[in-house]
Amino acid sequence: MAGDEPGEALKKDKWEFLSRSVSDRFGIIFAGPLLNYILAFLVFSVIFMFGSPTMTTEIGALMDGYPAKDGGILAGDKVVAIDGKAVKYWEEMTELIHKHVDGPMRVSIERNGHLFEKEIMPVVRKTKDIFGSEVKLALIGVAPSIEKIEKVRYNPLLSLYMGAKKLWILTRVTYKALWSMATGRMSLKDSVTGPIGIFMITEQVAKMGFIYLLNLIGILSASLAIFNVLPLPVLDGGHIFFLGLEKIMGRPLSQKTQETIANVGWGFIILLTVFIFYSDIVKFGIFEKVLKVFKR
């Protein structure tokens, strides 16, 4: 932008970026991440409006050695309630199962049009969640039927609410994951991906259908906004942090200080980029695929 070069002679014209007020500059910088965030919200809302693919509670397979199979539950059965709480979709069903860590649970089943109830004693195991924290999970050993996926549609007003809710959950989970990575509770190598990984994931998602690809676009757009507002030099969040200091101090940091911090920031971003590229190459077996091409 015109007039955004530190040390450049300014004429105090309104079209010069550094001649504008702190609030004006904040608005200009924040507009980028905000646009990504709004795009993600609109994409998620459209998905809920036209149909979000959701797995039903029909059981596709049972695992050996787990109580569901031993208790007489069969593939093709449909779970209609857990402990008297009605369930319609797989995600809400598994959430109730995982939380039931004390005593037997009542599983209401529909089979060939008939309803009956089974008392199942779940297996409780200690494991680590995606953030590296130790949790207790109750398991009964069931897997969903991939053939029974419904498109759940909402009216336009409710779609906006569901889109906002999904975006908020994604934001909360992402920042929690970033904190877990920063504190060493989550593996950075296993938790992040870059352009190579995004390309590989996009290729697979595109084969699944347009609605899945649209969902990925929303996730990537939200992730870009979330990462970009981190208070790191060279990112928009870093510039906003400097603006905050300028507002408090009544003057901007010296040009030399800003350059030093920017250089450190660039160094960090470059190292992170190299690390993520290498991690993606190893994770997706790029070396092996290239070797196969040359062997031909």
Contacts in CASP RR format, 6 or more apart in sequence:
PFRMAT RR
TARGET T0000
AUTHOR 0000-0000-0000
METHOD contacts of the structure
MODEL  1
MAGDEPGEALKKDKWEFLSRSVSDRFGIIFAGPLLNYILAFLVFSVIFMF
GSPTMTTEIGALMDGYPAKDGGILAGDKVVAIDGKAVKYWEEMTELIHKH
VDGPMRVSIERNGHLFEKEIMPVVRKTKDIFGSEVKLALIGVAPSIEKIE
KVRYNPLLSLYMGAKKLWILTRVTYKALWSMATGRMSLKDSVTGPIGIFM
ITEQVAKMGFIYLLNLIGILSASLAIFNVLPLPVLDGGHIFFLGLEKIMG
RPLSQKTQETIANVGWGFIILLTVFIFYSDIVKFGIFEKVLKVFKR
1 17 0 8 1.000
1 28 0 8 1.000
2 15 0 8 1.000
2 16 0 8 1.000
2 17 0 8 1.000
3 10 0 8 1.000
3 16 0 8 1.000
3 17 0 8 1.000
3 18 0 8 1.000
3 19 0 8 1.000
4 16 0 8 1.000
4 17 0 8 1.000
4 18 0 8 1.000
5 18 0 8 1.000
6 18 0 8 1.000
6 255 0 8 1.000
6 258 0 8 1.000
6 259 0 8 1.000
7 255 0 8 1.000
8 18 0 8 1.000
10 16 0 8 1.000
10 18 0 8 1.000
10 19 0 8 1.000
11 19 0 8 1.000
12 19 0 8 1.000
13 19 0 8 1.000
14 20 0 8 1.000
17 25 0 8 1.000
17 28 0 8 1.000
18 25 0 8 1.000
20 28 0 8 1.000
22 243 0 8 1.000
22 244 0 8 1.000
22 246 0 8 1.000
22 247 0 8 1.000
25 243 0 8 1.000
26 240 0 8 1.000
26 243 0 8 1.000
29 236 0 8 1.000
29 237 0 8 1.000
29 239 0 8 1.000
29 240 0 8 1.000
29 243 0 8 1.000
30 229 0 8 1.000
30 236 0 8 1.000
30 240 0 8 1.000
32 225 0 8 1.000
32 228 0 8 1.000
32 236 0 8 1.000
33 224 0 8 1.000
33 225 0 8 1.000
33 226 0 8 1.000
33 228 0 8 1.000
33 229 0 8 1.000
33 236 0 8 1.000
33 237 0 8 1.000
34 225 0 8 1.000
36 221 0 8 1.000
36 222 0 8 1.000
36 224 0 8 1.000
36 225 0 8 1.000
36 228 0 8 1.000
37 167 0 8 1.000
37 221 0 8 1.000
37 222 0 8 1.000
37 225 0 8 1.000
37 226 0 8 1.000
39 218 0 8 1.000
39 221 0 8 1.000
40 167 0 8 1.000
40 170 0 8 1.000
40 218 0 8 1.000
40 219 0 8 1.000
40 221 0 8 1.000
40 222 0 8 1.000
40 225 0 8 1.000
41 163 0 8 1.000
41 164 0 8 1.000
41 167 0 8 1.000
43 214 0 8 1.000
43 215 0 8 1.000
43 217 0 8 1.000
43 218 0 8 1.000
43 221 0 8 1.000
44 162 0 8 1.000
44 163 0 8 1.000
44 166 0 8 1.000
44 167 0 8 1.000
44 215 0 8 1.000
44 218 0 8 1.000
45 159 0 8 1.000
45 160 0 8 1.000
45 162 0 8 1.000
45 163 0 8 1.000
45 164 0 8 1.000
46 159 0 8 1.000
46 214 0 8 1.000
47 163 0 8 1.000
47 211 0 8 1.000
47 214 0 8 1.000
47 215 0 8 1.000
48 152 0 8 1.000
48 153 0 8 1.000
48 154 0 8 1.000
48 158 0 8 1.000
48 159 0 8 1.000
48 162 0 8 1.000
48 163 0 8 1.000
48 166 0 8 1.000
49 153 0 8 1.000
49 154 0 8 1.000
49 155 0 8 1.000
49 156 0 8 1.000
49 159 0 8 1.000
50 151 0 8 1.000
50 153 0 8 1.000
50 211 0 8 1.000
51 151 0 8 1.000
51 152 0 8 1.000
51 153 0 8 1.000
51 211 0 8 1.000
52 151 0 8 1.000
52 152 0 8 1.000
52 153 0 8 1.000
52 211 0 8 1.000
53 149 0 8 1.000
53 150 0 8 1.000
53 151 0 8 1.000
53 211 0 8 1.000
53 212 0 8 1.000
54 89 0 8 1.000
54 90 0 8 1.000
54 91 0 8 1.000
54 149 0 8 1.000
54 150 0 8 1.000
54 151 0 8 1.000
54 152 0 8 1.000
55 89 0 8 1.000
55 90 0 8 1.000
55 91 0 8 1.000
55 144 0 8 1.000
55 145 0 8 1.000
55 146 0 8 1.000
55 148 0 8 1.000
55 149 0 8 1.000
56 78 0 8 1.000
56 88 0 8 1.000
56 89 0 8 1.000
56 90 0 8 1.000
56 144 0 8 1.000
56 145 0 8 1.000
56 148 0 8 1.000
56 149 0 8 1.000
56 150 0 8 1.000
57 78 0 8 1.000
57 79 0 8 1.000
57 80 0 8 1.000
57 87 0 8 1.000
57 88 0 8 1.000
57 89 0 8 1.000
57 90 0 8 1.000
57 93 0 8 1.000
57 144 0 8 1.000
58 76 0 8 1.000
58 77 0 8 1.000
58 78 0 8 1.000
58 144 0 8 1.000
58 145 0 8 1.000
58 148 0 8 1.000
59 68 0 8 1.000
59 73 0 8 1.000
59 74 0 8 1.000
59 75 0 8 1.000
59 76 0 8 1.000
59 77 0 8 1.000
59 78 0 8 1.000
59 79 0 8 1.000
59 142 0 8 1.000
59 143 0 8 1.000
59 144 0 8 1.000
59 145 0 8 1.000
60 75 0 8 1.000
60 76 0 8 1.000
60 142 0 8 1.000
60 143 0 8 1.000
60 144 0 8 1.000
60 145 0 8 1.000
60 146 0 8 1.000
60 148 0 8 1.000
61 75 0 8 1.000
61 142 0 8 1.000
61 143 0 8 1.000
62 68 0 8 1.000
62 69 0 8 1.000
62 73 0 8 1.000
62 74 0 8 1.000
62 75 0 8 1.000
62 141 0 8 1.000
62 142 0 8 1.000
62 143 0 8 1.000
63 69 0 8 1.000
63 141 0 8 1.000
63 142 0 8 1.000
63 143 0 8 1.000
66 123 0 8 1.000
66 139 0 8 1.000
66 140 0 8 1.000
66 141 0 8 1.000
66 142 0 8 1.000
67 120 0 8 1.000
67 121 0 8 1.000
67 122 0 8 1.000
67 123 0 8 1.000
67 140 0 8 1.000
67 141 0 8 1.000
68 107 0 8 1.000
68 120 0 8 1.000
68 140 0 8 1.000
68 141 0 8 1.000
68 142 0 8 1.000
69 141 0 8 1.000
71 118 0 8 1.000
71 120 0 8 1.000
72 118 0 8 1.000
73 107 0 8 1.000
73 109 0 8 1.000
73 118 0 8 1.000
73 120 0 8 1.000
73 140 0 8 1.000
73 142 0 8 1.000
74 111 0 8 1.000
75 145 0 8 1.000
76 111 0 8 1.000
76 145 0 8 1.000
77 109 0 8 1.000
77 110 0 8 1.000
77 111 0 8 1.000
78 109 0 8 1.000
78 110 0 8 1.000
78 111 0 8 1.000
79 87 0 8 1.000
79 93 0 8 1.000
79 107 0 8 1.000
79 108 0 8 1.000
79 109 0 8 1.000
79 110 0 8 1.000
79 142 0 8 1.000
80 86 0 8 1.000
80 87 0 8 1.000
80 108 0 8 1.000
80 109 0 8 1.000
80 110 0 8 1.000
80 115 0 8 1.000
81 87 0 8 1.000
81 106 0 8 1.000
81 107 0 8 1.000
81 108 0 8 1.000
82 93 0 8 1.000
82 96 0 8 1.000
82 97 0 8 1.000
82 100 0 8 1.000
82 105 0 8 1.000
82 106 0 8 1.000
82 107 0 8 1.000
82 108 0 8 1.000
83 96 0 8 1.000
83 100 0 8 1.000
83 105 0 8 1.000
83 106 0 8 1.000
84 106 0 8 1.000
84 108 0 8 1.000
85 96 0 8 1.000
87 93 0 8 1.000
87 96 0 8 1.000
89 150 0 8 1.000
89 152 0 8 1.000
90 144 0 8 1.000
97 105 0 8 1.000
97 122 0 8 1.000
97 138 0 8 1.000
97 139 0 8 1.000
97 140 0 8 1.000
98 137 0 8 1.000
98 138 0 8 1.000
98 139 0 8 1.000
99 138 0 8 1.000
100 122 0 8 1.000
100 138 0 8 1.000
101 122 0 8 1.000
101 124 0 8 1.000
101 136 0 8 1.000
101 137 0 8 1.000
101 138 0 8 1.000
103 121 0 8 1.000
103 122 0 8 1.000
104 119 0 8 1.000
104 120 0 8 1.000
104 121 0 8 1.000
104 122 0 8 1.000
105 119 0 8 1.000
105 120 0 8 1.000
105 121 0 8 1.000
105 122 0 8 1.000
105 138 0 8 1.000
105 140 0 8 1.000
106 117 0 8 1.000
106 118 0 8 1.000
106 119 0 8 1.000
106 120 0 8 1.000
107 117 0 8 1.000
107 118 0 8 1.000
107 119 0 8 1.000
107 120 0 8 1.000
107 140 0 8 1.000
108 115 0 8 1.000
108 116 0 8 1.000
108 117 0 8 1.000
109 115 0 8 1.000
109 116 0 8 1.000
109 117 0 8 1.000
109 118 0 8 1.000
120 140 0 8 1.000
122 138 0 8 1.000
122 139 0 8 1.000
122 140 0 8 1.000
123 138 0 8 1.000
123 139 0 8 1.000
123 140 0 8 1.000
123 141 0 8 1.000
124 136 0 8 1.000
124 137 0 8 1.000
124 138 0 8 1.000
124 139 0 8 1.000
125 136 0 8 1.000
125 137 0 8 1.000
125 139 0 8 1.000
126 134 0 8 1.000
126 135 0 8 1.000
126 136 0 8 1.000
126 137 0 8 1.000
127 134 0 8 1.000
127 135 0 8 1.000
127 137 0 8 1.000
128 134 0 8 1.000
128 135 0 8 1.000
129 135 0 8 1.000
130 173 0 8 1.000
130 177 0 8 1.000
130 186 0 8 1.000
131 176 0 8 1.000
131 177 0 8 1.000
131 180 0 8 1.000
131 185 0 8 1.000
131 186 0 8 1.000
132 180 0 8 1.000
132 185 0 8 1.000
132 186 0 8 1.000
133 180 0 8 1.000
133 185 0 8 1.000
151 211 0 8 1.000
154 162 0 8 1.000
167 222 0 8 1.000
170 219 0 8 1.000
170 222 0 8 1.000
170 223 0 8 1.000
171 222 0 8 1.000
171 226 0 8 1.000
174 222 0 8 1.000
174 223 0 8 1.000
174 226 0 8 1.000
175 226 0 8 1.000
177 186 0 8 1.000
177 191 0 8 1.000
178 230 0 8 1.000
180 186 0 8 1.000
181 187 0 8 1.000
181 188 0 8 1.000
181 191 0 8 1.000
181 192 0 8 1.000
188 275 0 8 1.000
189 275 0 8 1.000
189 279 0 8 1.000
192 276 0 8 1.000
192 279 0 8 1.000
193 201 0 8 1.000
193 276 0 8 1.000
193 279 0 8 1.000
193 280 0 8 1.000
193 283 0 8 1.000
194 276 0 8 1.000
194 277 0 8 1.000
194 280 0 8 1.000
195 277 0 8 1.000
195 280 0 8 1.000
196 277 0 8 1.000
196 280 0 8 1.000
196 281 0 8 1.000
196 284 0 8 1.000
196 286 0 8 1.000
197 280 0 8 1.000
197 283 0 8 1.000
197 284 0 8 1.000
198 220 0 8 1.000
200 280 0 8 1.000
200 284 0 8 1.000
201 216 0 8 1.000
202 213 0 8 1.000
202 216 0 8 1.000
205 212 0 8 1.000
205 213 0 8 1.000
205 215 0 8 1.000
205 216 0 8 1.000
206 212 0 8 1.000
206 213 0 8 1.000
227 235 0 8 1.000
228 235 0 8 1.000
228 236 0 8 1.000
228 237 0 8 1.000
229 235 0 8 1.000
229 236 0 8 1.000
229 237 0 8 1.000
229 240 0 8 1.000
230 237 0 8 1.000
230 238 0 8 1.000
231 237 0 8 1.000
231 238 0 8 1.000
231 240 0 8 1.000
231 241 0 8 1.000
232 238 0 8 1.000
232 265 0 8 1.000
232 268 0 8 1.000
232 269 0 8 1.000
233 261 0 8 1.000
233 262 0 8 1.000
233 264 0 8 1.000
233 265 0 8 1.000
233 266 0 8 1.000
233 268 0 8 1.000
234 262 0 8 1.000
234 265 0 8 1.000
234 266 0 8 1.000
234 269 0 8 1.000
242 252 0 8 1.000
242 253 0 8 1.000
242 258 0 8 1.000
245 252 0 8 1.000
245 253 0 8 1.000
246 252 0 8 1.000
246 253 0 8 1.000
252 258 0 8 1.000
253 261 0 8 1.000
280 286 0 8 1.000
281 287 0 8 1.000
END
